Amino acid sequence: MKNIFTLFSILLFIANVSVAQKKGNLKSGLTSNHKSSQYSQKKGATAKSNTSKKATDLDESEKRKSASDEDITSESFSDSKNNITGIWKGYFVQHSFGFLEDRYRFEVQLAQMANNALNGVTYSYKTTEFYGKAEAKGINTTKTNNIIINELKLVDLKISGQNEACLMTCYLEYSKMGDLETLTGTYSSRKLNNKNDDCGSGKVYLEKRPTSDFVKEDFVTKRENELKKKVKPLGKKHTTSKTLAKSSPSKRPVIKPGAEENLLDKPEKRITPAPETVVIPKKEELSKTPAPPPVTTFSTPEVLRSRSNEIVKTITTEAKEFKVDLYDNGEVDGDRISVYHNNQLIVSNKTLTDKPISFTIKANENSPVHEFVMVAENLGSIPPNTALMIVTAGEKRYELFITSTEQKNAVVKIVYKGD
C-alpha cells in the first residue's frame, strides 16, 4: 500500500511539472507575439511617419518652386502691367475766366522704371503764341491707374506777346479700351519765375501713339527695348519628345530563278482624259464687250520713300465725289505743304492760311481707294507743321487735324464702297 501511494505521488508530481511547463510556454508565446505585434505596429508607424514626412517635404518643395515661379512671373510682368512707357499725344485746355477755353497741343514722352517712377519730357505748343519743352518726373500707381507728372524745368521756350511761361503738374488716370490707351485728367500750373503764384488749371487728354511730332528721346527708346527683353510667356513650357521608330532593314525575298520581274513595281495604267472643247467667240461678240478703262499708276516719289508715312484716318464712303479743304490749324505761321494723291502730286509747296486749299476727287468701282499724303515742306515759325483737313463726302463732313514733320508724312485714305 505504501509503495502504491509513493508511485501515485511521483506521477502527480510529474503531471504538475508538465502543466507548469505548458503554461510557461504559452505565456512566453503570448509575450513574444505581443512584442512582435508591437514591433510591427511601431515599424509600420515609423514607416508611415517617414512617408508622411517625405510627402510633406515634397509638398513644401513644390510650394516653394511654385512660389518661386510666381515671383519670377510677377517680376517679369511688373514692368509691363499698365506700363505707360512711350509717346502720348493730345491736348490740354486751360480754363480762362470760367467760360472761355484755351486749347494747346500737348505731347508727353515717358519712360516708366522698375519702381514705377517716371522720367519724361513734355512739348506744349499753340501756333506762334507759345512753344515749350520741359523735363518732367512722375509716378505711376499701377494698382489704381493714377499717374502724376510734374514738369521740373523748361529746356526750350518760344513765346510771343504778353504770354508767360508756366510749369504744369498733371493728375491723370490710365485707361485702355481695345487698342486705344488714354491718359485723362486735370492739371494745375505755377509760374516759372514765381512757383508760389498760380498760373491756371484745366483738363488734359492724351492718347498713346507710335510716333512723335518731334524727336523721340533716347531714354524712351532704351526703356522700350528693355521691356521687350523682360516680357516672358506665361506658363511652363512642355517639351514633347519624339520617339523615332527604328526601321529594321527589310530582308530581300528569296526569288526563284526566272521570277526576278516580280521585284519590279508594275506601272499603273493611266487614263488620258478627253480634250476639252474650247469655243472661240466670233469677232462680233468680242467687240460687244466694253473694255474697262485703264488705271493709271504712278511710281512712289522719293519724299514718300525716304520719310515714314503715318495713317491718320481711313474714311469709307458711298459718295462718288468728295471735296477736300486744307487750312492752317490756328493762326497762320507760314506752314507750307505738298499733297500727293495716289503718288501723284496735286498740291505743290503751298502755304496754309485761313483760306482753303481745295480740290475735288471722283471715285468709282475701278478706282475705289484714294490715298492722300501730306508732306511738310517746312515747319513754319513753330514746329511741327499742322493743318486742318475738312473732307466733305455727300452729306457727311469729316474734320481731321494733320501733323507732319521733315521725318514723317501724314496719310488719309478715302475708300469708295459703292451704292
C-alpha positions as a Python dict, from the first residue, in 0.01 Angstrom:
ca = {
    (1, 'M'): (0, 0, 0),
    (2, 'K'): (281, 231, 89),
    (3, 'N'): (451, 159, -245),
    (4, 'I'): (132, 235, -432),
    (5, 'F'): (99, 573, -253),
    (6, 'T'): (460, 656, -334),
    (7, 'L'): (410, 574, -705),
    (8, 'F'): (92, 788, -713),
    (9, 'S'): (282, 1083, -560),
    (10, 'I'): (556, 1056, -821),
    (11, 'L'): (303, 1052, -1109),
    (12, 'L'): (121, 1354, -960),
    (13, 'F'): (448, 1549, -934),
    (14, 'I'): (535, 1472, -1296),
    (15, 'A'): (191, 1584, -1410),
    (16, 'N'): (222, 1918, -1222),
    (17, 'V'): (565, 1985, -1375),
    (18, 'S'): (427, 1920, -1727),
    (19, 'V'): (135, 2156, -1672),
    (20, 'A'): (370, 2425, -1540),
    (21, 'Q'): (593, 2393, -1846),
    (22, 'K'): (295, 2430, -2085),
    (23, 'K'): (178, 2742, -1902),
    (24, 'G'): (528, 2887, -1921),
    (25, 'N'): (549, 2814, -2291),
    (26, 'L'): (207, 2969, -2350),
    (27, 'K'): (299, 3283, -2156),
    (28, 'S'): (628, 3304, -2340),
    (29, 'G'): (447, 3268, -2673),
    (30, 'L'): (197, 3542, -2584),
    (31, 'T'): (474, 3775, -2475),
    (32, 'S'): (669, 3705, -2792),
    (33, 'N'): (362, 3761, -3010),
    (34, 'H'): (276, 4081, -2825),
    (35, 'K'): (628, 4214, -2867),
    (36, 'S'): (627, 4111, -3232),
    (37, 'S'): (292, 4288, -3283),
    (38, 'Q'): (417, 4596, -3104),
    (39, 'Y'): (733, 4594, -3315),
    (40, 'S'): (533, 4557, -3633),
    (41, 'Q'): (298, 4839, -3533),
    (42, 'K'): (591, 5055, -3431),
    (43, 'K'): (774, 4976, -3753),
    (44, 'G'): (459, 5046, -3955),
    (45, 'A'): (401, 5373, -3771),
    (46, 'T'): (763, 5472, -3828),
    (47, 'A'): (738, 5390, -4199),
    (48, 'K'): (409, 5579, -4223),
    (49, 'S'): (564, 5874, -4042),
    (50, 'N'): (861, 5872, -4279),
    (51, 'T'): (630, 5850, -4582),
    (52, 'S'): (416, 6136, -4450),
    (53, 'K'): (728, 6340, -4383),
    (54, 'K'): (856, 6278, -4735),
    (55, 'A'): (518, 6376, -4880),
    (56, 'T'): (515, 6692, -4665),
    (57, 'D'): (868, 6777, -4775),
    (58, 'L'): (769, 6719, -5138),
    (59, 'D'): (463, 6944, -5100),
    (60, 'E'): (674, 7214, -4937),
    (61, 'S'): (929, 7183, -5219),
    (62, 'E'): (652, 7215, -5480),
    (63, 'K'): (507, 7513, -5295),
    (64, 'R'): (847, 7682, -5281),
    (65, 'K'): (901, 7609, -5650),
    (66, 'S'): (554, 7738, -5737),
    (67, 'A'): (611, 8049, -5527),
    (68, 'S'): (944, 8097, -5699),
    (69, 'D'): (780, 8064, -6041),
    (70, 'E'): (513, 8315, -5937),
    (71, 'D'): (782, 8555, -5814),
    (72, 'I'): (968, 8523, -6144),
    (73, 'T'): (648, 8576, -6341),
    (74, 'S'): (540, 8873, -6133),
    (75, 'E'): (888, 9020, -6159),
    (76, 'S'): (887, 8973, -6533),
    (77, 'F'): (547, 9138, -6575),
    (78, 'S'): (562, 9402, -6302),
    (79, 'D'): (726, 9636, -6551),
    (80, 'S'): (483, 9561, -6835),
    (81, 'K'): (149, 9574, -6649),
    (82, 'N'): (-8, 9916, -6715),
    (83, 'N'): (334, 10036, -6823),
    (84, 'I'): (294, 10376, -6986),
    (85, 'T'): (639, 10395, -7144),
    (86, 'G'): (607, 10554, -7487),
    (87, 'I'): (470, 10858, -7668),
    (88, 'W'): (141, 11024, -7568),
    (89, 'K'): (-19, 11293, -7783),
    (90, 'G'): (-327, 11509, -7740),
    (91, 'Y'): (-406, 11845, -7587),
    (92, 'F'): (-470, 12039, -7270),
    (93, 'V'): (-740, 12302, -7231),
    (94, 'Q'): (-689, 12599, -7000),
    (95, 'H'): (-997, 12745, -6834),
    (96, 'S'): (-1000, 13123, -6863),
    (97, 'F'): (-1246, 13349, -6682),
    (98, 'G'): (-1458, 13043, -6602),
    (99, 'F'): (-1611, 13025, -6952),
    (100, 'L'): (-1351, 13050, -7230),
    (101, 'E'): (-1125, 12758, -7317),
    (102, 'D'): (-771, 12798, -7445),
    (103, 'R'): (-652, 12480, -7622),
    (104, 'Y'): (-285, 12380, -7659),
    (105, 'R'): (-133, 12081, -7836),
    (106, 'F'): (42, 11854, -7587),
    (107, 'E'): (290, 11567, -7629),
    (108, 'V'): (446, 11368, -7345),
    (109, 'Q'): (728, 11115, -7383),
    (110, 'L'): (761, 10883, -7081),
    (111, 'A'): (983, 10601, -6956),
    (112, 'Q'): (843, 10402, -6664),
    (113, 'M'): (1113, 10243, -6448),
    (114, 'A'): (1100, 9919, -6244),
    (115, 'N'): (984, 10104, -5931),
    (116, 'N'): (706, 10275, -6136),
    (117, 'A'): (889, 10609, -6130),
    (118, 'L'): (852, 10815, -6448),
    (119, 'N'): (1114, 11007, -6645),
    (120, 'G'): (990, 11223, -6928),
    (121, 'V'): (977, 11534, -7141),
    (122, 'T'): (673, 11739, -7244),
    (123, 'Y'): (603, 11951, -7553),
    (124, 'S'): (339, 12227, -7538),
    (125, 'Y'): (262, 12446, -7838),
    (126, 'K'): (-1, 12673, -7988),
    (127, 'T'): (75, 12819, -8332),
    (128, 'T'): (307, 13120, -8299),
    (129, 'E'): (193, 13210, -7948),
    (130, 'F'): (378, 12952, -7747),
    (131, 'Y'): (619, 12661, -7774),
    (132, 'G'): (787, 12494, -7477),
    (133, 'K'): (979, 12178, -7396),
    (134, 'A'): (1017, 12073, -7033),
    (135, 'E'): (1183, 11798, -6833),
    (136, 'A'): (942, 11602, -6612),
    (137, 'K'): (930, 11341, -6336),
    (138, 'G'): (639, 11143, -6201),
    (139, 'I'): (494, 10824, -6056),
    (140, 'N'): (251, 10559, -6184),
    (141, 'T'): (40, 10391, -5915),
    (142, 'T'): (-47, 10076, -6112),
    (143, 'K'): (-296, 9944, -5854),
    (144, 'T'): (-524, 10246, -5901),
    (145, 'N'): (-409, 10350, -6254),
    (146, 'N'): (-336, 10701, -6123),
    (147, 'I'): (-43, 10896, -6268),
    (148, 'I'): (120, 11221, -6157),
    (149, 'I'): (353, 11406, -6398),
    (150, 'N'): (539, 11711, -6269),
    (151, 'E'): (729, 11947, -6500),
    (152, 'L'): (1059, 12047, -6337),
    (153, 'K'): (1220, 12296, -6574),
    (154, 'L'): (1192, 12435, -6927),
    (155, 'V'): (1472, 12339, -7165),
    (156, 'D'): (1335, 12522, -7471),
    (157, 'L'): (1093, 12815, -7494),
    (158, 'K'): (949, 13037, -7767),
    (159, 'I'): (686, 13283, -7656),
    (160, 'S'): (520, 13593, -7802),
    (161, 'G'): (324, 13890, -7674),
    (162, 'Q'): (245, 13911, -7304),
    (163, 'N'): (224, 13537, -7252),
    (164, 'E'): (404, 13397, -6951),
    (165, 'A'): (573, 13058, -6917),
    (166, 'C'): (437, 12814, -6657),
    (167, 'L'): (521, 12469, -6524),
    (168, 'M'): (244, 12209, -6506),
    (169, 'T'): (154, 11923, -6275),
    (170, 'C'): (-80, 11667, -6435),
    (171, 'Y'): (-311, 11434, -6240),
    (172, 'L'): (-411, 11162, -6484),
    (173, 'E'): (-583, 10826, -6499),
    (174, 'Y'): (-480, 10541, -6730),
    (175, 'S'): (-748, 10361, -6931),
    (176, 'K'): (-747, 10102, -7210),
    (177, 'M'): (-1039, 10012, -7438),
    (178, 'G'): (-936, 9765, -7708),
    (179, 'D'): (-627, 9906, -7878),
    (180, 'L'): (-692, 10261, -7753),
    (181, 'E'): (-485, 10366, -7449),
    (182, 'T'): (-557, 10706, -7293),
    (183, 'L'): (-442, 10933, -7010),
    (184, 'T'): (-713, 11175, -6899),
    (185, 'G'): (-746, 11412, -6607),
    (186, 'T'): (-666, 11762, -6489),
    (187, 'Y'): (-365, 11985, -6436),
    (188, 'S'): (-259, 12275, -6222),
    (189, 'S'): (25, 12514, -6305),
    (190, 'R'): (260, 12759, -6142),
    (191, 'K'): (455, 13050, -6287),
    (192, 'L'): (814, 12985, -6387),
    (193, 'N'): (961, 13283, -6206),
    (194, 'N'): (735, 13258, -5900),
    (195, 'K'): (643, 12899, -5818),
    (196, 'N'): (401, 13008, -5545),
    (197, 'D'): (193, 13208, -5791),
    (198, 'D'): (-94, 13015, -5955),
    (199, 'C'): (-86, 13004, -6335),
    (200, 'G'): (-423, 12845, -6413),
    (201, 'S'): (-569, 12497, -6443),
    (202, 'G'): (-764, 12283, -6687),
    (203, 'K'): (-809, 11936, -6832),
    (204, 'V'): (-574, 11700, -7020),
    (205, 'Y'): (-641, 11434, -7283),
    (206, 'L'): (-365, 11210, -7426),
    (207, 'E'): (-360, 10902, -7649),
    (208, 'K'): (-71, 10659, -7687),
    (209, 'R'): (77, 10690, -8036),
    (210, 'P'): (362, 10506, -8212),
    (211, 'T'): (544, 10815, -8341),
    (212, 'S'): (639, 11161, -8219),
    (213, 'D'): (584, 11501, -8379),
    (214, 'F'): (935, 11584, -8259),
    (215, 'V'): (1245, 11373, -8192),
    (216, 'K'): (1192, 11057, -7990),
    (217, 'E'): (1405, 11072, -7676),
    (218, 'D'): (1685, 10814, -7637),
    (219, 'F'): (1580, 10720, -7282),
    (220, 'V'): (1232, 10626, -7409),
    (221, 'T'): (1374, 10402, -7684),
    (222, 'K'): (1615, 10241, -7436),
    (223, 'R'): (1337, 10163, -7187),
    (224, 'E'): (1111, 10020, -7459),
    (225, 'N'): (1390, 9783, -7565),
    (226, 'E'): (1444, 9675, -7202),
    (227, 'L'): (1074, 9596, -7161),
    (228, 'K'): (1070, 9389, -7480),
    (229, 'K'): (1354, 9174, -7344),
    (230, 'K'): (1192, 9127, -7000),
    (231, 'V'): (849, 9009, -7116),
    (232, 'K'): (825, 8627, -7095),
    (233, 'P'): (534, 8400, -7191),
    (234, 'L'): (318, 8274, -6904),
    (235, 'G'): (304, 7906, -6809),
    (236, 'K'): (555, 7627, -6817),
    (237, 'K'): (700, 7506, -7137),
    (238, 'H'): (605, 7148, -7211),
    (239, 'T'): (857, 6966, -7423),
    (240, 'T'): (741, 6663, -7612),
    (241, 'S'): (997, 6406, -7704),
    (242, 'K'): (950, 6242, -8036),
    (243, 'T'): (1045, 5877, -8047),
    (244, 'L'): (1176, 5773, -8379),
    (245, 'A'): (1100, 5413, -8460),
    (246, 'K'): (1399, 5218, -8571),
    (247, 'S'): (1332, 5068, -8904),
    (248, 'S'): (1476, 4725, -8937),
    (249, 'P'): (1635, 4658, -9274),
    (250, 'S'): (1398, 4467, -9493),
    (251, 'K'): (1522, 4130, -9599),
    (252, 'R'): (1543, 4067, -9967),
    (253, 'P'): (1290, 3799, -10053),
    (254, 'V'): (1416, 3478, -10197),
    (255, 'I'): (1320, 3470, -10561),
    (256, 'K'): (1341, 3165, -10776),
    (257, 'P'): (1538, 3192, -11098),
    (258, 'G'): (1324, 3335, -11374),
    (259, 'A'): (1094, 3529, -11137),
    (260, 'E'): (1307, 3846, -11097),
    (261, 'E'): (1041, 4052, -11277),
    (262, 'N'): (818, 4018, -10972),
    (263, 'L'): (1054, 4253, -10780),
    (264, 'L'): (967, 4548, -11008),
    (265, 'D'): (659, 4758, -10947),
    (266, 'K'): (435, 4737, -11242),
    (267, 'P'): (331, 5080, -11371),
    (268, 'E'): (-33, 5172, -11326),
    (269, 'K'): (-243, 5226, -11630),
    (270, 'R'): (-316, 5597, -11675),
    (271, 'I'): (-638, 5713, -11828),
    (272, 'T'): (-588, 6012, -12055),
    (273, 'P'): (-886, 6249, -12027),
    (274, 'A'): (-1053, 6363, -12338),
    (275, 'P'): (-952, 6713, -12451),
    (276, 'E'): (-1191, 6991, -12359),
    (277, 'T'): (-1378, 7163, -12633),
    (278, 'V'): (-1288, 7532, -12645),
    (279, 'V'): (-1541, 7762, -12810),
    (280, 'I'): (-1376, 8065, -12964),
    (281, 'P'): (-1619, 8358, -12979),
    (282, 'K'): (-1665, 8541, -13301),
    (283, 'K'): (-1508, 8881, -13358),
    (284, 'E'): (-1851, 9044, -13345),
    (285, 'E'): (-1915, 8906, -12993),
    (286, 'L'): (-1575, 9027, -12870),
    (287, 'S'): (-1642, 9377, -12993),
    (288, 'K'): (-1968, 9398, -12794),
    (289, 'T'): (-1793, 9360, -12451),
    (290, 'P'): (-1660, 9703, -12340),
    (291, 'A'): (-1304, 9703, -12205),
    (292, 'P'): (-1254, 9856, -11859),
    (293, 'P'): (-1078, 10191, -11863),
    (294, 'P'): (-705, 10165, -11790),
    (295, 'V'): (-598, 10253, -11437),
    (296, 'T'): (-302, 10488, -11434),
    (297, 'T'): (-42, 10412, -11168),
    (298, 'F'): (246, 10633, -11063),
    (299, 'S'): (578, 10533, -10911),
    (300, 'T'): (633, 10626, -10546),
    (301, 'P'): (807, 10965, -10515),
    (302, 'E'): (1134, 10986, -10324),
    (303, 'V'): (987, 11202, -10046),
    (304, 'L'): (733, 10927, -9972),
    (305, 'R'): (1001, 10658, -9965),
    (306, 'S'): (1254, 10845, -9754),
    (307, 'R'): (1008, 10954, -9481),
    (308, 'S'): (779, 10746, -9263),
    (309, 'N'): (410, 10759, -9351),
    (310, 'E'): (161, 10759, -9062),
    (311, 'I'): (-207, 10687, -9135),
    (312, 'V'): (-422, 10950, -8961),
    (313, 'K'): (-762, 10813, -9063),
    (314, 'T'): (-937, 10586, -9313),
    (315, 'I'): (-1278, 10710, -9435),
    (316, 'T'): (-1528, 10477, -9607),
    (317, 'T'): (-1792, 10646, -9817),
    (318, 'E'): (-2066, 10575, -10071),
    (319, 'A'): (-2024, 10918, -10230),
    (320, 'K'): (-1882, 10914, -10581),
    (321, 'E'): (-1738, 11261, -10535),
    (322, 'F'): (-1577, 11426, -10233),
    (323, 'K'): (-1414, 11759, -10166),
    (324, 'V'): (-1101, 11826, -9957),
    (325, 'D'): (-1019, 12163, -9795),
    (326, 'L'): (-690, 12235, -9617),
    (327, 'Y'): (-643, 12523, -9369),
    (328, 'D'): (-375, 12628, -9125),
    (329, 'N'): (-461, 12482, -8785),
    (330, 'G'): (-479, 12801, -8579),
    (331, 'E'): (-300, 13126, -8652),
    (332, 'V'): (-105, 13146, -8977),
    (333, 'D'): (263, 13077, -8906),
    (334, 'G'): (396, 13007, -9257),
    (335, 'D'): (345, 12627, -9280),
    (336, 'R'): (393, 12502, -9639),
    (337, 'I'): (280, 12161, -9764),
    (338, 'S'): (262, 11943, -10072),
    (339, 'V'): (-13, 11685, -10128),
    (340, 'Y'): (13, 11358, -10321),
    (341, 'H'): (-296, 11169, -10442),
    (342, 'N'): (-215, 10802, -10515),
    (343, 'N'): (154, 10901, -10560),
    (344, 'Q'): (63, 11187, -10800),
    (345, 'L'): (147, 11543, -10694),
    (346, 'I'): (-169, 11758, -10686),
    (347, 'V'): (-63, 12039, -10447),
    (348, 'S'): (293, 12168, -10469),
    (349, 'N'): (458, 12370, -10191),
    (350, 'K'): (154, 12578, -10097),
    (351, 'T'): (130, 12793, -9781),
    (352, 'L'): (-151, 12713, -9541),
    (353, 'T'): (-367, 13012, -9448),
    (354, 'D'): (-717, 13084, -9323),
    (355, 'K'): (-836, 13042, -9684),
    (356, 'P'): (-869, 12682, -9802),
    (357, 'I'): (-655, 12488, -10046),
    (358, 'S'): (-932, 12290, -10219),
    (359, 'F'): (-960, 12003, -10465),
    (360, 'T'): (-1234, 11757, -10567),
    (361, 'I'): (-1189, 11386, -10639),
    (362, 'K'): (-1424, 11149, -10821),
    (363, 'A'): (-1444, 10781, -10728),
    (364, 'N'): (-1584, 10468, -10894),
    (365, 'E'): (-1558, 10088, -10879),
    (366, 'N'): (-1242, 10084, -11091),
    (367, 'S'): (-1056, 10322, -10858),
    (368, 'P'): (-1210, 10284, -10511),
    (369, 'V'): (-904, 10367, -10296),
    (370, 'H'): (-777, 10724, -10276),
    (371, 'E'): (-469, 10790, -10063),
    (372, 'F'): (-368, 11145, -9975),
    (373, 'V'): (-22, 11211, -9833),
    (374, 'M'): (52, 11548, -9672),
    (375, 'V'): (424, 11637, -9693),
    (376, 'A'): (572, 11917, -9481),
    (377, 'E'): (787, 12148, -9691),
    (378, 'N'): (885, 12339, -9376),
    (379, 'L'): (790, 12356, -9007),
    (380, 'G'): (672, 12717, -9000),
    (381, 'S'): (756, 12951, -8713),
    (382, 'I'): (657, 12690, -8452),
    (383, 'P'): (714, 12322, -8526),
    (384, 'P'): (561, 12092, -8628),
    (385, 'N'): (369, 12158, -8948),
    (386, 'T'): (-2, 12143, -8861),
    (387, 'A'): (-312, 12163, -9080),
    (388, 'L'): (-688, 12128, -9057),
    (389, 'M'): (-827, 11895, -9323),
    (390, 'I'): (-1201, 11900, -9395),
    (391, 'V'): (-1343, 11620, -9612),
    (392, 'T'): (-1697, 11660, -9746),
    (393, 'A'): (-1836, 11333, -9887),
    (394, 'G'): (-2202, 11353, -9977),
    (395, 'E'): (-2390, 11470, -9667),
    (396, 'K'): (-2108, 11377, -9429),
    (397, 'R'): (-1830, 11607, -9314),
    (398, 'Y'): (-1502, 11499, -9150),
    (399, 'E'): (-1259, 11732, -8968),
    (400, 'L'): (-906, 11597, -8925),
    (401, 'F'): (-605, 11753, -8753),
    (402, 'I'): (-296, 11677, -8960),
    (403, 'T'): (60, 11690, -8827),
    (404, 'S'): (369, 11633, -9044),
    (405, 'T'): (742, 11689, -8997),
    (406, 'E'): (1059, 11661, -9202),
    (407, 'Q'): (1079, 11294, -9094),
    (408, 'K'): (711, 11193, -9107),
    (409, 'N'): (427, 11235, -9357),
    (410, 'A'): (56, 11224, -9270),
    (411, 'V'): (-172, 10988, -9467),
    (412, 'V'): (-550, 10997, -9507),
    (413, 'K'): (-728, 10720, -9700),
    (414, 'I'): (-1075, 10754, -9855),
    (415, 'V'): (-1231, 10427, -9974),
    (416, 'Y'): (-1534, 10419, -10204),
    (417, 'K'): (-1751, 10113, -10130),
    (418, 'G'): (-2025, 10164, -10391),
    (419, 'D'): (-2401, 10200, -10353),
}
